Amino acid sequence: MDMAIILRLDRVMADRKMSLNELSERVGVSNVNLSKLKTGKVSAIRFSTLSAICRALSCQPGDILEYYEDEEEVN
């Protein structure tokens, strides 16, 4: 069974019309690290970073993180 956390940061940023540079300045995280978050090329995120991103984008963690589970049932 495949399971994954999908990052939707790019979608939320687009909805808020916020650039990577602007979010980087507001959150205090480098463009490189935010870019990795945006493309899903990370295996972890600090709660302090997630909190700062949610504050800057006026969103909830669930707007950025999505849990995906394969639809096949295991018998």
URMOVEN-V390462 format. One record per pair of residues at least 6 apart in sequence whose ideal C-beta (glycine too) atoms are under 7 Angstrom apart, sorted by sequence separation. I is the first residue (numbers start at 1). GAP is how many residues later the second one is. D is the distance in Angstrom with one decimal. If there is no record, write none. Layout:
BEGIN
i/gap/d
I/GAP/D
I/GAP/D
END
This chain:
BEGIN
i/gap/d
24/6/6.5
36/6/5.1
54/6/6.4
24/7/4.9
54/7/6.0
37/8/6.6
13/10/6.3
21/10/6.5
24/10/5.4
20/11/5.6
23/11/6.0
50/11/5.8
53/11/6.7
20/14/5.7
20/15/6.4
20/18/7.0
29/20/5.9
27/22/6.9
28/24/6.7
27/25/4.4
27/26/5.6
9/28/5.4
10/28/4.9
9/29/4.8
27/29/5.4
7/30/6.1
26/30/4.0
7/33/4.6
23/33/5.9
6/34/6.8
18/39/6.6
16/41/5.3
13/44/6.9
12/45/5.4
12/47/5.5
12/51/5.4
12/52/5.8
8/55/6.8
9/55/5.3
8/56/5.5
7/57/6.5
7/58/6.5
8/58/5.7
5/60/5.7
6/60/4.5
5/62/5.9
6/62/5.4
4/64/5.0
3/65/6.8
3/66/5.0
1/68/6.9
2/68/4.2
1/69/5.1
1/71/6.6
1/73/5.6
END
